[in-house]
Amino acid sequence: ILVKIVTHLSEFRGESAFSTWVYRIATNYLLTTRKRRAEQREMTLQMLGEQLDYSLALGEAEVPDDYEERLLIEEVQFSCILGMLICLDRVHRITLILGEIFEVTSEEGAYIMETTPVNFRKRLSRARNQIRGFVQQKCGIVNPANPCRCSKHIGNKIQYRLLNPDRLKYAKAVRVPSFEEIKRKHVQEMCELEDTAALFQTLPAYAVPERAIEGIKELLHSGRFSMFDPLQRKE
C-alpha cells in the first residue's frame, strides 16, 4: 500500500484532504487484492459465536505460569476483534474501519469508497448493527451479563495450538509510542458506555516495519520516478 501511495503521488489534485486521498488508495487496493487465507475460510459471526460457546463449554484449561497473563488476554482480545471483522464482507469491513476506527465523515467515506454519502451511511449502519448485535450477545466486556471473558479462552487456545505464548502476533507487536495511553482511555470508555465502537478502537496502531520503511526509501531514491528527483539532488 505504501508503494502504491508513493507511486501515485502525482495524481493527488488536492480535491480532498491528503489523508482522505491516502485512505482511498489503500481502500481500492484492499477491495481488489486477492483473498487472504483468513478470508478464504468464509467465517460468519454465527460460526464465531459457536466457537466461543464451545470453548466456554470445555471449561478453563490450565495456563502455564511462566507467561504474563495480561499479554495473553490482549492477544485473545485482539484476535477476537479481528475475527469479527473477517466475518464481514470486504465492503462492510472497510466501511466499519473507516467509520468507527478512523472516524471519517460520511462525505469523506463516500469519496474513499467511491459511492454516495447516503450509501456509505447505510453500509456503516448495517456493519454496526451486525457487530453490535454479536458483541451484545457474546462479549462480557461490552455486556457484563455475558459469561464470555478473554481470560477464559487462553488455556484452550494454547491447548489447541490457536495461540502460541512464545510467538504472540498482536500483543507484542511494535506499536506507536502513544498507543497504551489511548488504549486505556478507550477501554475505560467501553466499560462505562458499553460502546461497541470503543471495542474496535482498542486495536493497536502498529508501527510500520523497518524493512518496509527502508524499501520505500530505496524506491524514492531509485531514479525510476522523475517527481522524486529533487530528493536526490538535495543529497
MDAnalysis code that builds the backbone (N, CA, C; Angstrom):
import MDAnalysis as mda
import numpy as np

u = mda.Universe.empty(705, n_residues=235, atom_resindex=np.repeat(np.arange(235), 3), trajectory=True)
u.add_TopologyAttr("name", ["N", "CA", "C"] * 235)
u.add_TopologyAttr("resid", np.arange(1, 236))
u.add_TopologyAttr("resname", ["ILE", "LEU", "VAL", "LYS", "ILE", "VAL", "THR", "HIS", "LEU", "SER", "GLU", "PHE", "ARG", "GLY", "GLU", "SER", "ALA", "PHE", "SER", "THR", "TRP", "VAL", "TYR", "ARG", "ILE", "ALA", "THR", "ASN", "TYR", "LEU", "LEU", "THR", "THR", "ARG", "LYS", "ARG", "ARG", "ALA", "GLU", "GLN", "ARG", "GLU", "MET", "THR", "LEU", "GLN", "MET", "LEU", "GLY", "GLU", "GLN", "LEU", "ASP", "TYR", "SER", "LEU", "ALA", "LEU", "GLY", "GLU", "ALA", "GLU", "VAL", "PRO", "ASP", "ASP", "TYR", "GLU", "GLU", "ARG", "LEU", "LEU", "ILE", "GLU", "GLU", "VAL", "GLN", "PHE", "SER", "CYS", "ILE", "LEU", "GLY", "MET", "LEU", "ILE", "CYS", "LEU", "ASP", "ARG", "VAL", "HIS", "ARG", "ILE", "THR", "LEU", "ILE", "LEU", "GLY", "GLU", "ILE", "PHE", "GLU", "VAL", "THR", "SER", "GLU", "GLU", "GLY", "ALA", "TYR", "ILE", "MET", "GLU", "THR", "THR", "PRO", "VAL", "ASN", "PHE", "ARG", "LYS", "ARG", "LEU", "SER", "ARG", "ALA", "ARG", "ASN", "GLN", "ILE", "ARG", "GLY", "PHE", "VAL", "GLN", "GLN", "LYS", "CYS", "GLY", "ILE", "VAL", "ASN", "PRO", "ALA", "ASN", "PRO", "CYS", "ARG", "CYS", "SER", "LYS", "HIS", "ILE", "GLY", "ASN", "LYS", "ILE", "GLN", "TYR", "ARG", "LEU", "LEU", "ASN", "PRO", "ASP", "ARG", "LEU", "LYS", "TYR", "ALA", "LYS", "ALA", "VAL", "ARG", "VAL", "PRO", "SER", "PHE", "GLU", "GLU", "ILE", "LYS", "ARG", "LYS", "HIS", "VAL", "GLN", "GLU", "MET", "CYS", "GLU", "LEU", "GLU", "ASP", "THR", "ALA", "ALA", "LEU", "PHE", "GLN", "THR", "LEU", "PRO", "ALA", "TYR", "ALA", "VAL", "PRO", "GLU", "ARG", "ALA", "ILE", "GLU", "GLY", "ILE", "LYS", "GLU", "LEU", "LEU", "HIS", "SER", "GLY", "ARG", "PHE", "SER", "MET", "PHE", "ASP", "PRO", "LEU", "GLN", "ARG", "LYS", "GLU"])
u.atoms.positions = np.array([
    [0.836, -1.202, 0.000],
    [0.000, 0.000, 0.000],
    [0.871, 1.251, 0.000],
    [1.948, 1.233, 0.794],
    [2.849, 2.387, 0.826],
    [3.455, 2.650, -0.547],
    [3.820, 1.577, -1.240],
    [4.396, 1.733, -2.577],
    [3.374, 2.363, -3.522],
    [2.122, 1.914, -3.458],
    [1.084, 2.471, -4.319],
    [0.864, 3.955, -4.031],
    [0.890, 4.317, -2.755],
    [0.703, 5.724, -2.396],
    [1.834, 6.570, -2.952],
    [3.063, 6.102, -2.757],
    [4.234, 6.857, -3.212],
    [4.241, 7.003, -4.730],
    [3.924, 5.918, -5.434],
    [3.993, 5.947, -6.896],
    [2.804, 6.661, -7.538],
    [1.780, 7.007, -6.751],
    [0.621, 7.726, -7.287],
    [0.522, 9.150, -6.747],
    [1.580, 9.628, -6.121],
    [1.540, 10.976, -5.543],
    [1.237, 12.049, -6.582],
    [1.704, 11.833, -7.805],
    [1.486, 12.837, -8.855],
    [0.015, 12.977, -9.223],
    [-0.817, 12.007, -8.827],
    [-2.241, 12.044, -9.147],
    [-3.050, 12.824, -8.113],
    [-2.418, 13.182, -7.003],
    [-3.145, 13.933, -5.970],
    [-3.412, 15.347, -6.463],
    [-4.685, 15.747, -6.500],
    [-5.089, 17.038, -7.052],
    [-5.576, 18.012, -5.977],
    [-5.521, 17.619, -4.746],
    [-5.973, 18.500, -3.678],
    [-7.476, 18.633, -3.587],
    [-8.220, 17.684, -4.190],
    [-9.679, 17.741, -4.151],
    [-10.230, 17.322, -2.792],
    [-9.389, 16.728, -1.973],
    [-9.774, 16.303, -0.631],
    [-8.556, 16.457, 0.265],
    [-8.735, 16.171, 1.550],
    [-7.580, 16.148, 2.447],
    [-6.635, 15.043, 1.994],
    [-5.335, 15.254, 2.188],
    [-4.366, 14.260, 1.736],
    [-4.622, 12.915, 2.407],
    [-4.968, 12.934, 3.695],
    [-5.223, 11.680, 4.413],
    [-6.407, 10.933, 3.800],
    [-7.428, 11.676, 3.358],
    [-8.589, 11.049, 2.728],
    [-8.190, 10.407, 1.412],
    [-7.346, 11.093, 0.660],
    [-6.848, 10.539, -0.605],
    [-6.044, 9.273, -0.351],
    [-5.230, 9.265, 0.701],
    [-4.440, 8.079, 1.060],
    [-5.368, 6.920, 1.398],
    [-6.418, 7.186, 2.173],
    [-7.385, 6.137, 2.509],
    [-8.015, 5.562, 1.246],
    [-8.263, 6.423, 0.250],
    [-8.892, 5.952, -0.989],
    [-7.957, 5.010, -1.740],
    [-6.686, 5.364, -1.821],
    [-5.707, 4.489, -2.476],
    [-5.647, 3.147, -1.760],
    [-5.566, 3.192, -0.430],
    [-5.477, 1.964, 0.361],
    [-6.739, 1.123, 0.206],
    [-7.892, 1.777, 0.224],
    [-9.164, 1.061, 0.110],
    [-9.298, 0.375, -1.239],
    [-8.950, 1.068, -2.313],
    [-9.014, 0.457, -3.647],
    [-8.152, -0.791, -3.721],
    [-6.985, -0.723, -3.093],
    [-6.099, -1.893, -3.090],
    [-6.726, -3.039, -2.301],
    [-7.244, -2.740, -1.119],
    [-7.797, -3.780, -0.253],
    [-9.056, -4.413, -0.834],
    [-9.816, -3.641, -1.609],
    [-11.038, -4.180, -2.207],
    [-10.750, -5.093, -3.385],
    [-9.624, -4.904, -4.042],
    [-9.340, -5.648, -5.272],
    [-8.272, -6.724, -5.113],
    [-7.508, -6.696, -4.025],
    [-6.460, -7.692, -3.859],
    [-7.069, -9.070, -3.634],
    [-6.331, -10.105, -3.939],
    [-6.865, -11.463, -3.781],
    [-7.124, -11.759, -2.305],
    [-8.044, -12.676, -2.075],
    [-8.409, -13.011, -0.704],
    [-7.252, -13.678, 0.030],
    [-7.042, -13.249, 1.261],
    [-6.047, -13.879, 2.113],
    [-6.624, -15.171, 2.692],
    [-5.745, -15.957, 3.316],
    [-6.155, -17.261, 3.836],
    [-7.304, -17.147, 4.831],
    [-7.256, -16.128, 5.698],
    [-8.314, -15.964, 6.702],
    [-9.664, -15.708, 6.038],
    [-9.671, -14.952, 4.934],
    [-10.925, -14.660, 4.239],
    [-11.470, -15.889, 3.528],
    [-10.574, -16.743, 3.028],
    [-10.994, -17.909, 2.270],
    [-11.770, -18.906, 3.122],
    [-11.619, -18.815, 4.431],
    [-12.362, -19.721, 5.318],
    [-13.842, -19.361, 5.382],
    [-14.190, -18.158, 4.961],
    [-15.581, -17.697, 4.927],
    [-16.266, -17.880, 6.278],
    [-15.664, -17.360, 7.298],
    [-16.219, -17.400, 8.649],
    [-17.393, -16.433, 8.770],
    [-18.414, -16.821, 9.517],
    [-19.551, -15.951, 9.798],
    [-19.584, -15.639, 11.289],
    [-20.333, -14.604, 11.658],
    [-20.455, -14.266, 13.074],
    [-21.119, -15.394, 13.855],
    [-22.053, -16.099, 13.219],
    [-22.689, -17.229, 13.890],
    [-21.664, -18.325, 14.185],
    [-20.802, -18.612, 13.212],
    [-19.763, -19.625, 13.407],
    [-18.783, -19.199, 14.491],
    [-18.423, -17.914, 14.497],
    [-17.515, -17.411, 15.524],
    [-18.151, -17.543, 16.902],
    [-19.432, -17.224, 17.002],
    [-20.133, -17.356, 18.271],
    [-20.173, -18.796, 18.753],
    [-20.375, -19.727, 17.825],
    [-20.402, -21.144, 18.186],
    [-19.035, -21.607, 18.686],
    [-17.974, -21.086, 18.089],
    [-16.625, -21.426, 18.554],
    [-16.391, -20.926, 19.972],
    [-16.833, -19.705, 20.258],
    [-16.675, -19.148, 21.602],
    [-17.482, -19.954, 22.618],
    [-18.712, -20.330, 22.248],
    [-19.553, -21.123, 23.147],
    [-18.916, -22.484, 23.423],
    [-18.352, -23.092, 22.393],
    [-17.712, -24.402, 22.550],
    [-16.514, -24.311, 23.488],
    [-15.727, -23.246, 23.319],
    [-14.562, -23.048, 24.186],
    [-14.989, -22.869, 25.637],
    [-16.047, -22.102, 25.868],
    [-16.545, -21.905, 27.234],
    [-17.064, -23.211, 27.821],
    [-17.711, -24.036, 26.979],
    [-18.257, -25.311, 27.449],
    [-17.152, -26.281, 27.863],
    [-15.987, -26.148, 27.254],
    [-14.863, -27.016, 27.612],
    [-14.327, -26.719, 29.004],
    [-14.603, -25.514, 29.494],
    [-14.040, -25.105, 30.775],
    [-12.678, -24.469, 30.570],
    [-12.158, -23.862, 31.606],
    [-10.875, -23.167, 31.511],
    [-9.722, -24.150, 31.672],
    [-8.942, -24.306, 30.609],
    [-7.764, -25.169, 30.671],
    [-6.642, -24.452, 31.412],
    [-5.709, -25.236, 31.909],
    [-4.600, -24.673, 32.688],
    [-3.686, -23.830, 31.797],
    [-3.254, -22.709, 32.331],
    [-2.347, -21.809, 31.621],
    [-0.984, -21.846, 32.310],
    [0.104, -22.053, 31.559],
    [1.442, -22.078, 32.173],
    [1.724, -20.809, 32.966],
    [2.408, -20.954, 34.089],
    [2.666, -19.814, 34.978],
    [3.757, -18.878, 34.469],
    [4.569, -19.348, 33.520],
    [5.725, -18.553, 33.106],
    [5.405, -17.571, 31.977],
    [4.135, -17.225, 31.802],
    [3.758, -16.238, 30.797],
    [2.934, -15.133, 31.452],
    [3.086, -13.912, 30.946],
    [2.370, -12.773, 31.511],
    [0.909, -12.810, 31.056],
    [0.008, -12.934, 32.022],
    [-1.409, -13.092, 31.703],
    [-1.955, -11.897, 30.926],
    [-1.500, -10.698, 31.258],
    [-2.005, -9.503, 30.587],
    [-1.794, -9.583, 29.081],
    [-0.606, -10.029, 28.660],
    [-0.316, -10.127, 27.234],
    [-1.164, -11.203, 26.567],
    [-1.394, -12.305, 27.271],
    [-2.208, -13.378, 26.707],
    [-3.661, -12.932, 26.551],
    [-4.162, -12.172, 27.520],
    [-5.525, -11.644, 27.422],
    [-5.633, -10.684, 26.242],
    [-4.640, -9.812, 26.085],
    [-4.641, -8.881, 24.952],
    [-4.627, -9.640, 23.634],
    [-3.835, -10.702, 23.571],
    [-3.744, -11.488, 22.340],
    [-5.107, -12.070, 21.969],
    [-5.798, -12.629, 22.954],
    [-7.123, -13.203, 22.706],
    [-8.110, -12.110, 22.300],
    [-8.054, -10.972, 22.989],
    [-8.975, -9.871, 22.681],
    [-8.784, -9.366, 21.260],
    [-7.531, -9.120, 20.874],
    [-7.271, -8.593, 19.536],
    [-7.649, -9.606, 18.459],
    [-7.364, -10.892, 18.703],
    [-7.697, -11.912, 17.710],
    [-9.208, -12.043, 17.554],
    [-9.957, -11.846, 18.648],
    [-11.417, -11.910, 18.575],
    [-11.970, -10.723, 17.787],
    [-11.429, -9.532, 18.044],
    [-11.882, -8.340, 17.317],
    [-11.608, -8.489, 15.826],
    [-10.404, -8.932, 15.492],
    [-10.068, -9.126, 14.081],
    [-10.910, -10.237, 13.473],
    [-11.228, -11.257, 14.283],
    [-12.099, -12.328, 13.812],
    [-13.478, -11.813, 13.447],
    [-14.005, -10.890, 14.249],
    [-15.308, -10.289, 13.936],
    [-15.245, -9.513, 12.628],
    [-14.157, -8.789, 12.418],
    [-14.014, -8.024, 11.179],
    [-13.969, -8.944, 9.963],
    [-13.269, -10.079, 10.091],
    [-13.160, -11.028, 8.984],
    [-14.530, -11.599, 8.623],
    [-15.439, -11.642, 9.588],
    [-16.777, -12.178, 9.331],
    [-17.620, -11.260, 8.448],
    [-17.223, -10.017, 8.317],
    [-17.917, -9.093, 7.413],
    [-17.324, -9.210, 6.016],
    [-18.129, -8.909, 4.982],
    [-17.548, -8.869, 3.643],
    [-16.639, -7.642, 3.542],
    [-15.841, -7.600, 2.497],
    [-14.812, -6.558, 2.396],
    [-15.395, -5.150, 2.438],
    [-16.466, -4.933, 1.706],
    [-17.042, -3.587, 1.635],
    [-17.484, -3.118, 3.014],
    [-18.212, -3.968, 3.740],
    [-18.704, -3.571, 5.058],
    [-17.578, -3.541, 6.092],
    [-16.587, -4.398, 5.915],
    [-15.437, -4.397, 6.836],
    [-14.674, -3.082, 6.735],
    [-14.373, -2.670, 5.507],
    [-13.626, -1.428, 5.318],
    [-14.467, -0.226, 5.736],
    [-15.761, -0.284, 5.441],
    [-16.651, 0.807, 5.859],
    [-16.647, 0.956, 7.375],
    [-16.706, -0.162, 8.088],
    [-16.707, -0.113, 9.556],
    [-15.389, 0.435, 10.088],
    [-14.287, 0.014, 9.489],
    [-12.971, 0.503, 9.918],
    [-12.872, 2.010, 9.704],
    [-13.319, 2.466, 8.536],
    [-13.270, 3.904, 8.246],
    [-14.172, 4.692, 9.192],
    [-15.374, 4.195, 9.412],
    [-16.345, 4.934, 10.207],
    [-16.120, 4.862, 11.698],
    [-15.683, 3.692, 12.215],
    [-15.557, 3.510, 13.657],
    [-14.145, 3.756, 14.172],
    [-13.154, 3.257, 13.456],
    [-11.777, 3.382, 13.939],
    [-11.156, 4.703, 13.494],
    [-11.295, 5.033, 12.200],
    [-10.732, 6.288, 11.699],
    [-11.713, 7.453, 11.811],
    [-12.968, 7.149, 12.098],
    [-13.999, 8.158, 12.350],
    [-14.110, 9.192, 11.222],
    [-14.130, 8.708, 9.972],
    [-14.306, 9.619, 8.843],
    [-15.775, 10.025, 8.754],
    [-16.044, 11.168, 8.134],
    [-17.421, 11.610, 7.919],
    [-18.026, 10.821, 6.760],
    [-19.346, 10.919, 6.602],
    [-19.998, 10.210, 5.502],
    [-19.545, 10.754, 4.153],
    [-19.234, 12.058, 4.093],
    [-18.738, 12.646, 2.844],
    [-17.342, 12.106, 2.521],
    [-16.479, 12.054, 3.535],
    [-15.139, 11.506, 3.322],
    [-15.225, 10.027, 2.969],
    [-16.075, 9.303, 3.675],
    [-16.242, 7.881, 3.397],
    [-16.756, 7.627, 1.995],
    [-17.667, 8.482, 1.534],
    [-18.202, 8.340, 0.180],
    [-17.105, 8.538, -0.860],
    [-16.234, 9.532, -0.636],
    [-15.126, 9.784, -1.560],
    [-14.166, 8.599, -1.570],
    [-13.851, 8.088, -0.390],
    [-12.904, 6.977, -0.278],
    [-13.450, 5.717, -0.941],
    [-14.734, 5.419, -0.701],
    [-15.340, 4.184, -1.200],
    [-15.965, 4.354, -2.587],
    [-15.878, 5.573, -3.139],
    [-16.436, 5.869, -4.458],
    [-17.929, 5.541, -4.513],
    [-18.656, 6.069, -3.556],
    [-20.101, 5.895, -3.500],
    [-20.717, 7.213, -3.044],
    [-21.970, 7.203, -2.642],
    [-22.623, 8.418, -2.151],
    [-22.604, 8.431, -0.625],
    [-22.712, 9.612, -0.019],
    [-22.774, 9.674, 1.445],
    [-23.917, 8.840, 2.018],
    [-25.051, 8.815, 1.322],
    [-26.200, 8.029, 1.796],
    [-25.856, 6.543, 1.822],
    [-25.239, 6.057, 0.738],
    [-24.861, 4.647, 0.680],
    [-23.807, 4.309, 1.725],
    [-22.869, 5.224, 1.945],
    [-21.840, 4.972, 2.958],
    [-22.484, 4.845, 4.333],
    [-23.423, 5.732, 4.646],
    [-24.095, 5.673, 5.951],
    [-24.898, 4.380, 6.103],
    [-25.535, 3.941, 5.023],
    [-26.306, 2.694, 5.082],
    [-25.390, 1.499, 5.329],
    [-24.266, 1.465, 4.625],
    [-23.314, 0.373, 4.828],
    [-22.772, 0.375, 6.253],
    [-22.436, 1.560, 6.737],
    [-21.902, 1.676, 8.094],
    [-22.940, 1.227, 9.117],
    [-24.192, 1.594, 8.891],
    [-25.261, 1.194, 9.802],
    [-25.432, -0.321, 9.817],
    [-25.388, -0.947, 8.622],
    [-25.529, -2.408, 8.557],
    [-24.373, -3.100, 9.268],
    [-23.156, -2.617, 9.029],
    [-21.985, -3.225, 9.665],
    [-22.043, -3.052, 11.180],
    [-22.403, -1.856, 11.622],
    [-22.516, -1.601, 13.066],
    [-23.539, -2.529, 13.705],
    [-24.688, -2.670, 13.056],
    [-25.752, -3.498, 13.624],
    [-25.325, -4.956, 13.741],
    [-24.608, -5.449, 12.734],
    [-24.141, -6.833, 12.787],
    [-23.178, -7.042, 13.952],
    [-22.189, -6.158, 14.053],
    [-21.187, -6.297, 15.109],
    [-21.797, -6.005, 16.477],
    [-22.611, -4.964, 16.562],
    [-23.222, -4.607, 17.846],
    [-24.096, -5.748, 18.365],
    [-24.880, -6.350, 17.474],
    [-25.720, -7.466, 17.891],
    [-24.897, -8.631, 18.410],
    [-23.768, -8.885, 17.752],
    [-22.913, -10.003, 18.159],
    [-22.284, -9.757, 19.522],
    [-21.657, -8.595, 19.700],
    [-20.947, -8.348, 20.963],
    [-21.918, -8.203, 22.132],
    [-23.104, -7.678, 21.874],
    [-24.085, -7.568, 22.954],
    [-24.536, -8.947, 23.429],
    [-24.532, -9.923, 22.523],
    [-24.945, -11.277, 22.876],
    [-23.801, -12.117, 23.427],
    [-22.550, -11.783, 23.054],
    [-21.429, -12.660, 23.394],
    [-20.385, -12.030, 24.305],
    [-20.019, -10.781, 24.064],
    [-18.847, -10.190, 24.722],
    [-19.144, -9.777, 26.163],
    [-18.357, -10.295, 27.097],
    [-18.521, -9.949, 28.502],
    [-17.943, -8.604, 28.867],
    [-17.106, -8.035, 27.991],
    [-16.558, -6.698, 28.245],
    [-17.620, -5.647, 27.962],
    [-18.299, -5.799, 26.829],
    [-19.338, -4.842, 26.446],
    [-20.601, -5.053, 27.279],
    [-20.970, -6.309, 27.492],
    [-22.158, -6.636, 28.288],
    [-21.749, -7.592, 29.410],
    [-21.565, -7.090, 30.632],
    [-21.100, -7.918, 31.756],
    [-21.995, -9.111, 32.061],
    [-23.232, -9.109, 31.556],
    [-24.130, -10.238, 31.801],
    [-23.708, -11.479, 31.018],
    [-22.901, -11.302, 29.979],
    [-22.424, -12.434, 29.188],
    [-21.293, -13.154, 29.916],
    [-21.234, -14.485, 29.819],
    [-20.187, -15.240, 30.517],
    [-18.821, -15.171, 29.846],
    [-18.774, -14.755, 28.585],
    [-17.517, -14.785, 27.828],
    [-16.534, -13.736, 28.339],
    [-15.320, -14.188, 28.645],
    [-14.212, -13.317, 29.028],
    [-12.968, -13.807, 28.294],
    [-12.144, -12.882, 27.861],
    [-10.943, -13.256, 27.106],
    [-10.077, -14.241, 27.893],
    [-9.972, -14.031, 29.202],
    [-9.111, -14.874, 30.042],
    [-9.560, -16.332, 30.052],
    [-10.861, -16.583, 29.839],
    [-11.377, -17.950, 29.888],
    [-10.970, -18.782, 28.676],
    [-10.533, -18.128, 27.614],
    [-10.205, -18.843, 26.377],
    [-8.707, -19.114, 26.225],
    [-7.893, -18.532, 27.086],
    [-6.441, -18.630, 26.914],
    [-5.969, -20.076, 26.909],
    [-6.327, -20.823, 27.952],
    [-5.856, -22.203, 28.080],
    [-6.263, -23.075, 26.913],
    [-7.520, -22.978, 26.490],
    [-7.997, -23.797, 25.375],
    [-7.308, -23.425, 24.071],
    [-7.080, -22.135, 23.866],
    [-6.393, -21.712, 22.642],
    [-4.965, -22.249, 22.603],
    [-4.305, -22.252, 23.754],
    [-2.950, -22.806, 23.820],
    [-2.988, -24.310, 23.569],
    [-3.941, -24.988, 24.203],
    [-4.050, -26.438, 24.080],
    [-4.309, -26.871, 22.645],
    [-5.145, -26.122, 21.932],
    [-5.484, -26.471, 20.551],
    [-4.590, -25.750, 19.536],
    [-3.512, -25.179, 20.022],
    [-2.495, -24.532, 19.181],
    [-3.056, -23.379, 18.346],
    [-4.026, -22.705, 18.902],
    [-4.539, -21.495, 18.267],
    [-3.835, -20.260, 18.801],
    [-3.065, -20.440, 19.842],
    [-2.302, -19.357, 20.458],
    [-0.965, -19.914, 20.912],
    [0.102, -19.290, 20.469],
    [1.453, -19.688, 20.869],
    [2.014, -18.609, 21.786],
    [2.109, -18.874, 23.088],
    [2.584, -17.849, 24.030],
    [3.983, -17.338, 23.723],
    [4.766, -18.151, 23.007],
    [6.132, -17.746, 22.676],
    [6.201, -16.904, 21.409],
    [5.106, -16.855, 20.663],
    [5.094, -16.087, 19.411],
    [3.757, -15.356, 19.277],
    [3.570, -14.353, 20.102],
    [2.329, -13.583, 20.066],
    [2.286, -12.717, 18.807],
    [1.148, -12.707, 18.126],
    [1.021, -11.961, 16.873],
    [0.711, -10.486, 17.094],
    [-0.066, -10.183, 18.137],
    [-0.586, -8.828, 18.302],
    [-0.089, -8.131, 19.562],
    [-0.123, -8.817, 20.688],
    [0.173, -8.167, 21.968],
    [1.600, -7.656, 22.062],
    [2.538, -8.308, 21.357],
    [3.939, -7.904, 21.445],
    [4.430, -7.198, 20.191],
    [3.539, -6.910, 19.267],
    [3.952, -6.217, 18.045],
    [4.381, -4.795, 18.374],
    [5.245, -4.235, 17.528],
    [5.726, -2.870, 17.734],
    [4.588, -1.891, 17.490],
    [4.378, -0.973, 18.430],
    [3.282, -0.023, 18.318],
    [3.811, 1.395, 18.388],
    [2.980, 2.323, 17.982],
    [3.368, 3.722, 18.108],
    [3.419, 4.063, 19.586],
    [4.297, 4.979, 20.010],
    [4.531, 5.244, 21.431],
    [3.296, 5.611, 22.232],
    [2.325, 6.289, 21.619],
    [1.187, 6.793, 22.386],
    [0.055, 5.783, 22.526],
    [0.238, 4.577, 22.019],
    [-0.879, 3.639, 21.975],
    [-1.417, 3.263, 23.348],
    [-0.541, 2.949, 24.296],
    [-1.010, 2.459, 25.589],
    [-1.937, 3.461, 26.270],
    [-1.578, 4.749, 26.193],
    [-2.423, 5.767, 26.808],
    [-3.778, 5.829, 26.116],
    [-3.766, 5.780, 24.787],
    [-5.016, 5.823, 24.028],
    [-5.858, 4.592, 24.334],
    [-5.209, 3.448, 24.420],
    [-5.936, 2.205, 24.666],
    [-6.635, 2.224, 26.012],
    [-5.936, 2.662, 27.051],
    [-6.540, 2.729, 28.380],
    [-7.773, 3.632, 28.371],
    [-7.668, 4.747, 27.632],
    [-8.797, 5.681, 27.549],
    [-9.999, 5.002, 26.913],
    [-9.777, 4.285, 25.803],
    [-10.888, 3.663, 25.103],
    [-11.474, 2.497, 25.896],
    [-10.630, 1.729, 26.577],
    [-11.141, 0.622, 27.377],
    [-12.031, 1.154, 28.491],
    [-11.619, 2.252, 29.111],
    [-12.425, 2.861, 30.163],
    [-13.769, 3.321, 29.606],
    [-13.737, 3.968, 28.442],
    [-14.978, 4.418, 27.813],
    [-15.875, 3.231, 27.486],
    [-15.247, 2.151, 27.021],
    [-16.004, 0.974, 26.634],
    [-16.736, 0.386, 27.831],
    [-16.055, 0.318, 28.958],
    [-16.660, -0.245, 30.162],
    [-17.776, 0.648, 30.691],
    [-17.585, 1.962, 30.572],
    [-18.567, 2.895, 31.114],
    [-19.784, 3.036, 30.209],
    [-19.572, 3.034, 28.917],
    [-20.655, 3.320, 27.977],
    [-21.185, 2.087, 27.259],
    [-20.495, 0.941, 27.402],
    [-20.833, -0.271, 26.668],
    [-20.920, 0.046, 25.175],
    [-19.918, 0.768, 24.696],
    [-19.915, 1.257, 23.320],
    [-19.143, 0.287, 22.450],
    [-19.805, -0.319, 21.471],
    [-19.147, -1.273, 20.588],
    [-18.000, -0.634, 19.828],
    [-18.167, 0.610, 19.420],
    [-17.111, 1.292, 18.668],
    [-15.830, 1.351, 19.471],
    [-15.926, 1.580, 20.774],
    [-14.731, 1.676, 21.612],
    [-13.973, 0.364, 21.637],
    [-14.692, -0.763, 21.522],
    [-14.028, -2.063, 21.493],
    [-13.093, -2.153, 20.298],
    [-13.535, -1.661, 19.149],
    [-12.704, -1.706, 17.950],
    [-11.578, -0.687, 18.019],
    [-11.791, 0.409, 18.728],
    [-10.755, 1.425, 18.830],
    [-9.634, 1.018, 19.772],
    [-9.785, -0.128, 20.462],
    [-8.677, -0.626, 21.281],
    [-7.647, -1.353, 20.428],
    [-7.966, -1.601, 19.163],
    [-6.978, -2.230, 18.287],
    [-5.733, -1.366, 18.225],
    [-4.546, -1.962, 18.331],
    [-3.314, -1.177, 18.363],
    [-3.020, -0.476, 17.051],
    [-2.357, 0.659, 17.154],
    [-1.826, 1.337, 15.970],
    [-0.391, 0.864, 15.808],
    [-0.199, -0.157, 14.999],
    [1.121, -0.756, 14.860],
    [2.058, 0.133, 14.055],
    [3.319, 0.123, 14.425],
    [4.331, 0.874, 13.690],
    [4.667, 0.147, 12.397],
    [5.062, 0.887, 11.385],
    [5.456, 0.291, 10.112],
    [6.773, -0.455, 10.298],
    [6.861, -1.722, 9.826],
    [8.118, -2.463, 9.964],
    [9.283, -1.715, 9.336],
    [10.451, -1.821, 9.952],
    [11.626, -1.096, 9.477],
    [11.973, -1.478, 8.046],
    [11.795, -2.762, 7.704],
    [12.141, -3.195, 6.340],
    [11.247, -2.537, 5.295],
    [9.983, -2.250, 5.681],
    [9.080, -1.565, 4.752],
    [9.531, -0.129, 4.540],
    [9.959, 0.528, 5.615],
    [10.443, 1.906, 5.519],
    [11.679, 1.971, 4.633],
    [12.600, 1.029, 4.817],
    [13.817, 1.006, 4.002],
    [13.484, 0.763, 2.536],
    [12.474, -0.084, 2.294],
    [12.074, -0.351, 0.916],
    [11.529, 0.889, 0.231],
    [10.752, 1.685, 0.967],
    [10.213, 2.936, 0.423],
    [11.347, 3.914, 0.134],
    [12.324, 3.993, 1.043],
    [13.460, 4.893, 0.833],
    [14.221, 4.517, -0.437],
    [14.429, 3.221, -0.638],
    [15.132, 2.769, -1.837],
    [14.350, 3.148, -3.092],
    [13.026, 3.006, -3.019],
    [12.186, 3.353, -4.163],
    [12.268, 4.841, -4.466],
    [12.245, 5.663, -3.423],
    [12.292, 7.112, -3.602],
    [13.583, 7.557, -4.271],
    [14.666, 6.859, -3.992],
    [15.974, 7.267, -4.494],
    [16.472, 6.388, -5.647],
    [15.559, 5.616, -6.237],
    [15.971, 4.693, -7.290],
    [16.171, 5.372, -8.637],
    [15.627, 6.596, -8.803],
    [15.724, 7.278, -10.088],
    [14.648, 6.862, -11.068],
    [13.743, 5.980, -10.646],
    [12.690, 5.490, -11.539],
    [11.559, 6.496, -11.708],
    [11.442, 7.437, -10.768],
    [10.325, 8.371, -10.801],
    [10.855, 9.796, -10.787],
    [10.616, 10.533, -11.875],
    [11.182, 11.873, -12.023],
    [10.680, 12.845, -10.969],
    [9.469, 12.596, -10.430],
    [8.929, 13.547, -9.447],
    [9.740, 13.549, -8.160],
    [10.581, 12.518, -7.961],
    [11.394, 12.459, -6.750],
    [12.831, 12.913, -6.986],
    [13.126, 13.454, -8.181],
    [14.487, 13.898, -8.477],
    [15.007, 14.929, -7.485],
    [14.179, 15.891, -7.018],
    [14.677, 16.873, -6.041],
    [15.223, 16.231, -4.780],
    [14.678, 15.067, -4.400],
    [15.177, 14.381, -3.205],
    [16.622, 13.955, -3.402],
    [16.942, 13.507, -4.621],
    [18.292, 13.046, -4.891],
    [19.260, 14.224, -5.018],
    [18.788, 15.340, -5.596],
    [19.671, 16.489, -5.754],
    [20.052, 17.088, -4.407],
    [19.122, 17.022, -3.428],
    [19.414, 17.572, -2.104],
    [20.547, 16.825, -1.423],
    [20.709, 15.554, -1.762],
    [21.778, 14.783, -1.152],
    [23.122, 15.060, -1.827],
])
